Amino acid sequence: MAIDYQALTPYLETNYFGNTGYELAHSLLLFIGLFIILKIFKVYGLKILHKFAKKSKNSIDDILIEFIDHINWFFYVYLSYYMASRPLALPGLAHHISNWIGLAALVYYGIKFVQTIIDVIAQKQIEKRQKEDKTDDASFISVIAKIVKAIVWVIALLMVLSNMGVNITSLIAGLGVGGIAIAFALQNVLEDLFSSFTIYFDKPFKVGDFIVIGADSGTVKHIGIKSTRIETLQGQELIVSNRELTNTRVNNYKRMEKRRIVNTIGVEYGTSLKQLKEINAIVGRIFKKVKNADLDRVHFKAFGDFSLIFEIVFYVKDSEYLTYMDTQQEINYEIKREFEKAGISMAFPTQTIHLKK
């Protein structure tokens, strides 16, 4: 079917809102063509970037791929419309609305691009920390990334309002006054937040450490923005505010390179002097066979109420409590066995009662 161009001439030459039909038709074709080109660019551009990404070791291509993949059809429609409408004479209001929409779109995708950079960098750091078994660092990096992205949104919003003619100086001043009121209302929350920063940078403990706080003790399972979760020896979860953790003494047993143990044993008063002097040598021989412990000293310490008291001081070469108990048990077994061989009797509480006739 042939198109009668002469019949269309009157329509093309007619003026519509300050633009001829030719100009409107040209803009329409330009709009359609640009939209198709941009969509093709997205599809094939991503494929090309994926090929480069496989060969490259830097993060730039990953960021570009992530960013282009998140651009939706609306942005391509607007960009095509904006470029196609440039030659046209638009009414003042339409021109302002178009510019505002364009500014909002540019700011939005600018923010998305910055967020993509933040996410890619944060993800790489998280993967690195997880390989190094630093799970507390990984979770904190995720939190920091969210805070930074929120700050970016606030800055971008102020920029948009400024370009729209809003006096942001008075707005910021008002927000400052309101921020002070909010800070007072959320004082405890903010203290916990800053305490979490202190825990992260100072690192008094990390996930997996066994800590003691006052009368409570347990293994750190999660360090959050407001609180830290600890699994106690009884099995329940103990939730402690970060503010409390930075304002109290914390014993971190995971940081112990070795554990110092002081033991006392009592032998009967009937034990001979020769046998008493043999105890040091017996204990010394026992510790030569124990792998995880080093003997510090053995001394006949005191005359007790019911026994002759010896003090044994040694170090367990491991911070784990289970290792300490296994080592202590092994030493106790050996002491009992060797004392029985040497005829040395362990004491137990006795009391002599004299009856008057």
ChimeraX attribute file (.defattr): number of C-alpha atoms within 10 A of each C-alpha:
attribute: neighborCount
match mode: 1-to-1
recipient: residues
	/A:1	3
	/A:2	4
	/A:3	7
	/A:4	8
	/A:5	9
	/A:6	9
	/A:7	9
	/A:8	11
	/A:9	12
	/A:10	11
	/A:11	13
	/A:12	18
	/A:13	13
	/A:14	13
	/A:15	14
	/A:16	13
	/A:17	10
	/A:18	12
	/A:19	16
	/A:20	17
	/A:21	18
	/A:22	15
	/A:23	19
	/A:24	18
	/A:25	12
	/A:26	15
	/A:27	21
	/A:28	16
	/A:29	13
	/A:30	17
	/A:31	22
	/A:32	14
	/A:33	13
	/A:34	19
	/A:35	20
	/A:36	15
	/A:37	13
	/A:38	18
	/A:39	15
	/A:40	12
	/A:41	14
	/A:42	18
	/A:43	12
	/A:44	12
	/A:45	15
	/A:46	18
	/A:47	13
	/A:48	13
	/A:49	15
	/A:50	16
	/A:51	12
	/A:52	13
	/A:53	17
	/A:54	10
	/A:55	8
	/A:56	12
	/A:57	10
	/A:58	9
	/A:59	13
	/A:60	13
	/A:61	18
	/A:62	19
	/A:63	20
	/A:64	18
	/A:65	19
	/A:66	18
	/A:67	18
	/A:68	17
	/A:69	12
	/A:70	13
	/A:71	14
	/A:72	11
	/A:73	11
	/A:74	10
	/A:75	16
	/A:76	19
	/A:77	17
	/A:78	17
	/A:79	18
	/A:80	22
	/A:81	19
	/A:82	17
	/A:83	13
	/A:84	20
	/A:85	20
	/A:86	11
	/A:87	13
	/A:88	15
	/A:89	15
	/A:90	15
	/A:91	10
	/A:92	9
	/A:93	9
	/A:94	11
	/A:95	14
	/A:96	13
	/A:97	11
	/A:98	17
	/A:99	14
	/A:100	15
	/A:101	14
	/A:102	16
	/A:103	16
	/A:104	15
	/A:105	16
	/A:106	14
	/A:107	17
	/A:108	16
	/A:109	17
	/A:110	15
	/A:111	17
	/A:112	19
	/A:113	19
	/A:114	16
	/A:115	21
	/A:116	20
	/A:117	19
	/A:118	18
	/A:119	18
	/A:120	17
	/A:121	15
	/A:122	19
	/A:123	16
	/A:124	13
	/A:125	16
	/A:126	21
	/A:127	14
	/A:128	14
	/A:129	17
	/A:130	15
	/A:131	10
	/A:132	11
	/A:133	12
	/A:134	16
	/A:135	20
	/A:136	22
	/A:137	22
	/A:138	20
	/A:139	17
	/A:140	18
	/A:141	19
	/A:142	16
	/A:143	14
	/A:144	15
	/A:145	17
	/A:146	16
	/A:147	11
	/A:148	12
	/A:149	17
	/A:150	13
	/A:151	12
	/A:152	16
	/A:153	16
	/A:154	10
	/A:155	11
	/A:156	17
	/A:157	14
	/A:158	17
	/A:159	15
	/A:160	17
	/A:161	13
	/A:162	13
	/A:163	12
	/A:164	13
	/A:165	8
	/A:166	13
	/A:167	12
	/A:168	16
	/A:169	11
	/A:170	10
	/A:171	12
	/A:172	13
	/A:173	11
	/A:174	11
	/A:175	14
	/A:176	12
	/A:177	11
	/A:178	11
	/A:179	13
	/A:180	11
	/A:181	12
	/A:182	12
	/A:183	14
	/A:184	11
	/A:185	11
	/A:186	11
	/A:187	12
	/A:188	13
	/A:189	18
	/A:190	16
	/A:191	17
	/A:192	21
	/A:193	18
	/A:194	16
	/A:195	22
	/A:196	25
	/A:197	17
	/A:198	15
	/A:199	18
	/A:200	18
	/A:201	10
	/A:202	9
	/A:203	12
	/A:204	16
	/A:205	20
	/A:206	21
	/A:207	18
	/A:208	17
	/A:209	17
	/A:210	24
	/A:211	22
	/A:212	16
	/A:213	15
	/A:214	10
	/A:215	5
	/A:216	11
	/A:217	19
	/A:218	21
	/A:219	23
	/A:220	22
	/A:221	19
	/A:222	17
	/A:223	25
	/A:224	20
	/A:225	19
	/A:226	19
	/A:227	20
	/A:228	20
	/A:229	19
	/A:230	25
	/A:231	18
	/A:232	17
	/A:233	12
	/A:234	8
	/A:235	10
	/A:236	10
	/A:237	15
	/A:238	16
	/A:239	15
	/A:240	15
	/A:241	21
	/A:242	25
	/A:243	22
	/A:244	15
	/A:245	18
	/A:246	16
	/A:247	9
	/A:248	10
	/A:249	11
	/A:250	15
	/A:251	16
	/A:252	17
	/A:253	18
	/A:254	18
	/A:255	13
	/A:256	13
	/A:257	12
	/A:258	19
	/A:259	16
	/A:260	15
	/A:261	15
	/A:262	12
	/A:263	11
	/A:264	13
	/A:265	16
	/A:266	21
	/A:267	19
	/A:268	16
	/A:269	16
	/A:270	11
	/A:271	16
	/A:272	10
	/A:273	8
	/A:274	8
	/A:275	13
	/A:276	15
	/A:277	12
	/A:278	13
	/A:279	20
	/A:280	16
	/A:281	11
	/A:282	15
	/A:283	19
	/A:284	15
	/A:285	13
	/A:286	17
	/A:287	19
	/A:288	11
	/A:289	12
	/A:290	16
	/A:291	10
	/A:292	16
	/A:293	22
	/A:294	17
	/A:295	18
	/A:296	14
	/A:297	13
	/A:298	19
	/A:299	14
	/A:300	17
	/A:301	14
	/A:302	12
	/A:303	12
	/A:304	12
	/A:305	11
	/A:306	15
	/A:307	20
	/A:308	20
	/A:309	20
	/A:310	20
	/A:311	15
	/A:312	19
	/A:313	15
	/A:314	18
	/A:315	17
	/A:316	23
	/A:317	18
	/A:318	16
	/A:319	16
	/A:320	16
	/A:321	14
	/A:322	10
	/A:323	14
	/A:324	21
	/A:325	12
	/A:326	12
	/A:327	18
	/A:328	17
	/A:329	12
	/A:330	15
	/A:331	18
	/A:332	14
	/A:333	12
	/A:334	18
	/A:335	18
	/A:336	13
	/A:337	11
	/A:338	17
	/A:339	18
	/A:340	12
	/A:341	9
	/A:342	12
	/A:343	10
	/A:344	19
	/A:345	15
	/A:346	16
	/A:347	17
	/A:348	10
	/A:349	9
	/A:350	9
	/A:351	7
	/A:352	5
	/A:353	6
	/A:354	6
	/A:355	5
	/A:356	4
	/A:357	3
